Amino acid sequence: MDMARGINEPLDPARRGSNDDAVADRPLDIGADERRMHVRAYNHWVSLLHGRAYPSIEDLDPDNITDFGPHSVLLDFTRGVEDPAIRYLGGMLREECGFTPAIQHVGEVPSRSLLSRLTDHYLQIIANRAPIGFEAEFVGQRGHNTLYRGILMPFSSDGKTIDFIYGVINWKELVDAETQARLNAEVEESRRAAPQNPVAAAVWADGPSAGFESPEPVEAPLHGSSLADQLLLARESAAAARASDTRSRSALYRALSRAYDFARAAEEAPEDYQGLLRDSGLTVQARAPMTPAVKLVFGVDYDKTRVTEFAAVLSYARRQAVPQGGLDAFLEVVEGGIKGVVKAEREHRRPAPKRDVLARAAEEMRSRPPLGHVAIEAGQDEFVVLLARAGNRGLDIVARFADDAALTERAIRKAAA
């Protein structure tokens, strides 16, 4: 491992088990491009789960992850959460932070270093018990404004306790305003002179120098591509949404939009769709037609409540004829967002309430002509049960049951039957 002196002792199997005031961290909207470092790191974390709540620390080998390992750090909590040890630090981070062998714990990390942007978030992992993505900017040790994106992921030595956290961060230093203005002008001039490229480049696709300030592309549905390709694209969006924490609304909306596009494309390729369903052991039920599509995109073991809600969103969009490629924009403006759509779809599916049997029986009794009249005080109740015995001149009333609602209801239903 690329470790500092004093940190590079092997992991013991017996033990494995000040931000700038003006800069606020915000949920990370990673986007859909699978090439991005944070999505790749999250997908690697998922690949190590193997049905467990957290991946085993035994399965993590950052020194051999050439992709994002140099941008990563491993924190060890086996001796407590107050000041975790730094067990691994990638070469790129080491060089950027000017890391020295004397720094062996989080509490010794300089507050103005890029590494502190990762270590400042580790308590969020303990509290949320799930990967956390974030992005922000700060003035670094060299006095340069730096934009960064990071993700922290929990690991465990026993499958239950979070006692290690693995973080990956990417960054870009900004130039001064004059230089940036000149570069922007040159880029704009080049853009006007160059032929238009219909394929939008991903934001920050392969490193800190790759277009950090470019807006997210608005991508059209992949008409003409195979259904499997559309499923792959939708799965990448779902992974990105989970990597940036599902509380990132725009990432979740994008993932749902891709899932919707896939579901609509499946309608045009039913044989291919059935093949994908068979491969995943799924079937379509008439009462929940969108559920299999959601499971294909988000995973067959994804939270059942979320699957039901997402399927309701797709069904509502289909019923409202939302065009492909437009569900994310629709969710941005519809009243109540996802929750509002789910509520509306559930109300649409809810069958019309059956008329109450007692109400129908009471209405029947109101329309019948009286058999006779008895001069007894009726009280507040509309219907009263009377007990009579046969007399010489008809029926003699001997008792009334005005305070027995259950008996009265049974008598009304019986009389109307």
C-alpha positions as CSV (number, residue, x, y, z in Angstrom):
1,M,0.0,0.0,0.0
2,D,1.1,3.6,-0.6
3,M,1.1,4.5,3.1
4,A,2.9,7.0,5.3
5,R,5.5,5.7,7.7
6,G,3.9,4.7,11.0
7,I,0.6,3.9,9.2
8,N,1.7,1.0,7.0
9,E,1.5,-1.7,9.5
10,P,-0.7,-4.6,8.3
11,L,-4.3,-4.7,9.4
12,D,-4.5,-7.0,12.5
13,P,-7.1,-9.7,11.9
14,A,-7.9,-9.7,15.6
15,R,-8.8,-6.0,15.5
16,R,-10.5,-5.9,12.1
17,G,-13.9,-6.0,12.9
18,S,-12.7,23.9,10.2
19,N,-14.8,24.0,7.0
20,D,-14.9,27.5,5.6
21,D,-18.0,29.3,7.0
22,A,-18.9,30.6,3.6
23,V,-18.9,27.2,2.0
24,A,-21.7,24.7,2.8
25,D,-21.5,21.1,1.7
26,R,-24.5,19.9,-0.3
27,P,-25.7,16.5,-1.6
28,L,-23.6,15.3,-4.5
29,D,-25.4,15.1,-7.8
30,I,-23.0,12.7,-9.6
31,G,-25.0,12.3,-12.7
32,A,-25.4,9.4,-15.0
33,D,-22.0,8.8,-16.7
34,E,-20.6,5.5,-15.4
35,R,-17.1,6.6,-16.1
36,R,-17.1,9.1,-13.2
37,M,-14.8,8.2,-10.4
38,H,-17.5,8.4,-7.7
39,V,-19.9,6.1,-9.5
40,R,-17.1,3.6,-10.1
41,A,-16.1,3.7,-6.5
42,Y,-19.7,3.2,-5.4
43,N,-20.2,0.3,-7.9
44,H,-17.0,-1.3,-6.5
45,W,-18.5,-1.0,-2.9
46,V,-21.7,-2.6,-4.1
47,S,-19.8,-5.4,-5.8
48,L,-18.2,-6.3,-2.4
49,L,-21.5,-6.5,-0.5
50,H,-22.4,-10.1,-1.3
51,G,-25.7,-9.9,0.5
52,R,-24.3,-8.3,3.6
53,A,-25.2,-5.0,5.2
54,Y,-21.6,-3.7,4.7
55,P,-18.7,-5.1,2.7
56,S,-15.9,-6.9,4.6
57,I,-12.8,-4.9,5.1
58,E,-10.9,-8.1,4.2
59,D,-12.2,-7.7,0.6
60,L,-10.8,-4.1,0.2
61,D,-7.4,-3.7,-1.3
62,P,-7.0,0.0,-2.3
63,D,-3.4,-0.4,-3.2
64,N,-4.5,-2.5,-6.2
65,I,-7.3,-0.2,-7.3
66,T,-5.4,1.7,-10.0
67,D,-8.6,3.5,-11.0
68,F,-9.5,5.5,-7.9
69,G,-7.1,4.1,-5.3
70,P,-4.7,7.0,-5.6
71,H,-7.5,9.4,-4.8
72,S,-8.6,7.4,-1.7
73,V,-8.2,7.2,2.1
74,L,-9.0,4.4,4.5
75,L,-10.0,5.3,8.1
76,D,-9.8,2.7,11.0
77,F,-12.3,3.0,13.8
78,T,-11.4,-0.2,15.6
79,R,-10.0,1.9,18.5
80,G,-12.9,4.3,18.7
81,V,-14.7,7.0,16.6
82,E,-13.2,10.0,18.4
83,D,-9.9,10.1,16.4
84,P,-9.7,7.3,13.8
85,A,-6.4,6.2,12.4
86,I,-5.5,6.7,8.8
87,R,-4.6,3.2,7.5
88,Y,-4.2,4.1,3.8
89,L,-3.6,7.2,1.8
90,G,-3.4,7.2,-2.0
91,G,-0.5,8.7,-3.9
92,M,-2.5,11.6,-5.5
93,L,-4.0,12.6,-2.2
94,R,-0.6,12.3,-0.4
95,E,1.0,14.6,-3.0
96,E,-1.8,17.1,-3.0
97,C,-2.0,17.4,0.8
98,G,1.8,17.4,1.4
99,F,1.2,14.4,3.7
100,T,4.0,13.7,6.2
101,P,4.7,10.5,8.2
102,A,3.9,12.3,11.4
103,I,0.2,12.4,10.5
104,Q,-1.4,9.1,11.6
105,H,-4.8,10.1,12.8
106,V,-7.7,12.2,11.6
107,G,-7.2,14.8,14.4
108,E,-3.7,15.5,13.0
109,V,-5.0,16.4,9.4
110,P,-4.5,20.1,8.6
111,S,-7.8,21.9,8.4
112,R,-6.9,23.6,5.1
113,S,-5.9,20.3,3.4
114,L,-8.0,18.5,0.8
115,L,-7.9,15.4,3.0
116,S,-9.8,17.3,5.6
117,R,-12.7,17.6,3.2
118,L,-13.1,13.8,3.4
119,T,-12.3,13.3,7.1
120,D,-14.7,16.0,8.2
121,H,-17.6,13.9,7.0
122,Y,-16.9,10.6,8.6
123,L,-19.4,11.0,11.4
124,Q,-22.2,11.2,8.8
125,I,-21.4,7.7,7.8
126,I,-21.7,6.5,11.3
127,A,-25.1,8.3,11.7
128,N,-26.6,7.3,8.3
129,R,-25.0,3.8,8.0
130,A,-24.9,4.2,4.3
131,P,-22.6,5.7,1.6
132,I,-22.6,9.5,1.6
133,G,-21.7,11.7,-1.4
134,F,-21.0,15.4,-1.1
135,E,-19.5,18.4,-3.0
136,A,-18.4,21.9,-2.1
137,E,-15.5,24.3,-2.6
138,F,-12.9,25.7,-0.3
139,V,-9.6,27.8,-0.2
140,G,-6.8,25.3,0.1
141,Q,-3.4,25.4,1.7
142,R,-1.9,27.2,-1.4
143,G,-4.6,29.8,-1.3
144,H,-6.4,28.6,-4.4
145,N,-10.1,28.1,-4.6
146,T,-10.7,24.3,-5.0
147,L,-13.8,22.5,-6.1
148,Y,-14.2,18.9,-4.9
149,R,-16.5,15.9,-4.9
150,G,-16.2,13.0,-2.6
151,I,-17.9,9.8,-1.4
152,L,-17.5,7.9,1.8
153,M,-18.4,4.2,2.1
154,P,-18.7,2.0,5.2
155,F,-16.9,-1.2,5.7
156,S,-17.0,-3.8,8.5
157,S,-14.8,-6.4,10.1
158,D,-17.8,-8.4,11.4
159,G,-20.6,-7.6,9.0
160,K,-22.5,-5.6,11.6
161,T,-20.4,-2.8,12.9
162,I,-19.0,0.1,10.9
163,D,-15.3,0.1,12.0
164,F,-13.7,1.2,8.7
165,I,-14.6,4.0,6.2
166,Y,-13.2,4.2,2.7
167,G,-13.3,7.6,1.0
168,V,-12.6,8.7,-2.6
169,I,-12.3,12.4,-3.6
170,N,-11.7,14.2,-6.9
171,W,-10.9,17.9,-7.1
172,K,-10.0,20.9,-9.3
173,E,-8.2,24.1,-8.5
174,L,-9.7,27.2,-10.0
175,V,-7.6,29.9,-11.7
176,D,-7.9,33.6,-10.9
177,A,-10.8,35.5,-12.4
178,E,-8.8,37.2,-15.2
179,T,-7.3,33.9,-16.4
180,Q,-10.7,32.2,-16.2
181,A,-12.4,35.0,-18.2
182,R,-9.7,34.6,-20.9
183,L,-10.1,30.8,-21.0
184,N,-13.9,31.1,-21.2
185,A,-13.6,33.5,-24.1
186,E,-11.2,31.1,-26.0
187,V,-13.4,28.1,-25.3
188,E,-16.5,30.0,-26.5
189,E,-14.7,31.1,-29.7
190,S,-13.6,27.5,-30.3
191,R,-17.1,26.2,-29.7
192,R,-18.6,28.6,-32.3
193,A,-16.0,27.6,-34.9
194,A,-16.3,23.9,-34.3
195,P,-19.1,21.7,-35.8
196,Q,-21.8,20.9,-33.4
197,N,-21.4,17.5,-31.7
198,P,-24.7,15.8,-31.0
199,V,-23.2,13.7,-28.2
200,A,-23.0,15.7,-24.9
201,A,-19.8,15.2,-22.9
202,A,-20.1,14.1,-19.3
203,V,-19.2,16.5,-16.6
204,W,-15.8,15.7,-15.0
205,A,-15.7,12.4,-16.7
206,D,-12.2,11.2,-16.1
207,G,-10.4,13.5,-13.8
208,P,-10.1,17.0,-12.2
209,S,-9.3,18.7,-15.5
210,A,-12.4,17.4,-17.4
211,G,-15.0,20.2,-17.6
212,F,-16.0,20.7,-14.0
213,E,-18.1,23.8,-14.8
214,S,-20.1,22.2,-17.7
215,P,-23.8,21.8,-17.0
216,E,-25.4,18.4,-16.9
217,P,-26.4,17.4,-20.5
218,V,-30.1,17.0,-21.2
219,E,-30.1,13.6,-22.9
220,A,-32.7,12.5,-25.3
221,P,-34.1,8.9,-25.2
222,L,-32.0,6.4,-26.9
223,H,-34.4,5.6,-29.7
224,G,-33.0,2.9,-31.9
225,S,-30.7,1.4,-29.3
226,S,-31.3,-2.1,-27.9
227,L,-33.5,-2.6,-24.9
228,A,-30.5,-4.1,-23.1
229,D,-28.5,-0.8,-23.8
230,Q,-31.4,1.2,-22.3
231,L,-31.5,-1.0,-19.3
232,L,-27.7,-0.5,-18.8
233,L,-28.1,3.2,-19.0
234,A,-31.0,3.2,-16.5
235,R,-29.0,1.0,-14.1
236,E,-26.1,3.5,-14.3
237,S,-28.4,6.3,-13.4
238,A,-29.8,4.3,-10.5
239,A,-26.3,3.6,-9.2
240,A,-25.4,7.3,-9.5
241,A,-28.6,8.3,-7.5
242,R,-27.6,5.8,-4.8
243,A,-24.0,7.0,-4.8
244,S,-25.1,10.6,-4.3
245,D,-27.6,9.6,-1.6
246,T,-31.2,9.3,-2.8
247,R,-31.9,12.5,-1.0
248,S,-30.4,14.2,-4.1
249,R,-33.6,14.9,-5.8
250,S,-32.2,15.7,-9.3
251,A,-30.2,12.4,-9.4
252,L,-33.2,10.4,-8.3
253,Y,-35.5,12.1,-10.9
254,R,-33.0,11.3,-13.6
255,A,-32.8,7.7,-12.6
256,L,-36.6,7.5,-12.6
257,S,-36.7,9.1,-16.0
258,R,-34.3,6.6,-17.4
259,A,-36.4,3.8,-15.8
260,Y,-39.5,5.2,-17.5
261,D,-37.7,5.4,-20.8
262,F,-36.7,1.8,-20.5
263,A,-40.3,0.7,-19.6
264,R,-41.7,2.5,-22.6
265,A,-39.1,1.0,-24.8
266,A,-40.0,-2.4,-23.4
267,E,-43.5,-1.9,-24.8
268,E,-42.1,-1.8,-28.3
269,A,-39.8,-4.8,-27.8
270,P,-41.9,-7.3,-25.8
271,E,-39.9,-10.3,-26.7
272,D,-36.6,-8.7,-25.6
273,Y,-38.3,-7.5,-22.5
274,Q,-39.6,-11.0,-21.7
275,G,-36.1,-12.3,-22.1
276,L,-34.7,-9.8,-19.6
277,L,-37.4,-10.7,-17.2
278,R,-36.7,-14.4,-17.5
279,D,-33.0,-13.9,-16.9
280,S,-33.9,-12.1,-13.6
281,G,-36.6,-14.4,-12.6
282,L,-39.3,-11.8,-12.9
283,T,-42.9,-11.8,-14.2
284,V,-45.4,-9.1,-15.1
285,Q,-48.6,-8.9,-13.1
286,A,-51.6,-7.0,-14.5
287,R,-52.1,-5.1,-11.2
288,A,-48.5,-3.9,-11.1
289,P,-47.2,-3.7,-14.7
290,M,-44.3,-1.3,-13.9
291,T,-42.9,-3.2,-10.9
292,P,-40.7,-5.6,-13.0
293,A,-39.1,-2.7,-14.9
294,V,-38.3,-0.9,-11.7
295,K,-36.7,-4.0,-10.2
296,L,-34.6,-4.6,-13.4
297,V,-33.3,-1.0,-13.1
298,F,-32.9,-0.6,-9.3
299,G,-32.3,-4.3,-8.4
300,V,-34.5,-7.2,-7.5
301,D,-33.5,-6.9,-3.9
302,Y,-34.1,-3.1,-3.7
303,D,-36.3,-1.8,-0.9
304,K,-39.9,-3.0,-1.5
305,T,-41.5,0.2,-0.4
306,R,-39.4,2.2,-2.8
307,V,-40.0,-0.2,-5.6
308,T,-43.8,0.2,-5.1
309,E,-43.5,4.0,-5.1
310,F,-41.3,4.1,-8.1
311,A,-43.6,1.8,-10.0
312,A,-46.5,4.1,-9.1
313,V,-44.6,7.0,-10.6
314,L,-43.9,5.2,-13.8
315,S,-47.6,4.1,-14.1
316,Y,-48.8,7.6,-13.5
317,A,-46.4,9.0,-16.1
318,R,-47.6,6.4,-18.6
319,R,-51.3,7.2,-17.9
320,Q,-50.5,10.9,-18.3
321,A,-48.7,10.3,-21.6
322,V,-45.4,11.9,-20.3
323,P,-43.0,11.7,-23.3
324,Q,-39.9,9.6,-23.1
325,G,-37.0,11.7,-21.9
326,G,-39.3,14.0,-20.0
327,L,-40.2,12.4,-16.7
328,D,-37.4,14.2,-14.7
329,A,-38.7,17.6,-16.0
330,F,-42.2,16.5,-15.2
331,L,-41.4,15.6,-11.7
332,E,-39.7,19.0,-11.1
333,V,-42.9,20.9,-11.8
334,V,-45.7,18.5,-10.7
335,E,-47.3,19.4,-7.4
336,G,-45.9,17.4,-4.6
337,G,-43.1,15.8,-6.6
338,I,-42.8,12.0,-6.2
339,K,-45.0,11.9,-3.1
340,G,-47.7,13.8,-4.9
341,V,-47.5,11.5,-8.0
342,V,-47.6,8.4,-5.8
343,K,-50.7,9.7,-3.9
344,A,-52.5,10.6,-7.2
345,E,-51.8,7.1,-8.7
346,R,-53.0,5.3,-5.5
347,E,-56.2,7.3,-5.5
348,H,-56.7,6.4,-9.2
349,R,-56.3,2.7,-8.5
350,R,-58.5,2.7,-5.4
351,P,-61.8,1.1,-6.3
352,A,-65.0,3.1,-5.7
353,P,-66.2,2.5,-2.2
354,K,-69.2,0.2,-1.9
355,R,-72.3,1.6,-0.5
356,D,-72.7,0.8,3.2
357,V,-75.0,-2.2,3.7
358,L,-76.6,-0.6,6.7
359,A,-77.2,2.7,4.8
360,R,-78.9,0.9,2.0
361,A,-81.1,-1.1,4.5
362,A,-82.0,2.1,6.4
363,E,-82.9,3.8,3.1
364,E,-85.2,0.9,2.3
365,M,-86.9,1.1,5.7
366,R,-87.5,4.8,5.2
367,S,-89.4,4.1,2.0
368,R,-91.7,1.5,3.3
369,P,-95.3,2.4,4.4
370,P,-96.0,1.9,8.2
371,L,-97.8,-1.2,9.3
372,G,-99.5,0.8,12.1
373,H,-98.9,3.6,14.6
374,V,-98.2,3.3,18.3
375,A,-98.3,6.4,20.6
376,I,-94.9,5.9,22.3
377,E,-92.2,8.5,22.8
378,A,-89.6,7.8,20.1
379,G,-86.7,9.8,21.6
380,Q,-83.7,10.8,19.5
381,D,-83.2,7.6,17.5
382,E,-84.6,7.3,14.0
383,F,-85.2,3.5,14.3
384,V,-86.2,1.7,17.5
385,V,-86.7,-2.0,18.1
386,L,-90.0,-2.8,19.9
387,L,-90.9,-6.1,21.5
388,A,-94.6,-7.0,21.2
389,R,-96.8,-9.9,22.2
390,A,-100.1,-11.0,20.6
391,G,-103.2,-9.5,22.2
392,N,-106.9,-9.7,21.7
393,R,-107.0,-6.7,19.4
394,G,-103.6,-7.0,17.7
395,L,-100.0,-6.6,19.1
396,D,-99.3,-5.2,22.6
397,I,-95.9,-3.4,22.8
398,V,-94.1,-4.6,26.0
399,A,-90.5,-3.3,25.6
400,R,-88.4,-0.9,23.5
401,F,-84.6,-1.1,22.9
402,A,-83.6,2.4,22.0
403,D,-80.1,2.1,23.6
404,D,-79.0,-1.1,21.8
405,A,-77.5,0.1,18.5
406,A,-76.2,-3.3,17.5
407,L,-79.6,-4.9,17.9
408,T,-81.2,-2.1,16.0
409,E,-78.7,-2.4,13.1
410,R,-79.2,-6.2,12.9
411,A,-83.0,-5.7,12.8
412,I,-82.7,-3.1,10.0
413,R,-80.5,-5.4,7.9
414,K,-82.9,-8.3,8.5
415,A,-86.0,-6.3,7.6
416,A,-84.4,-5.0,4.4
417,A,-83.1,-8.4,3.2
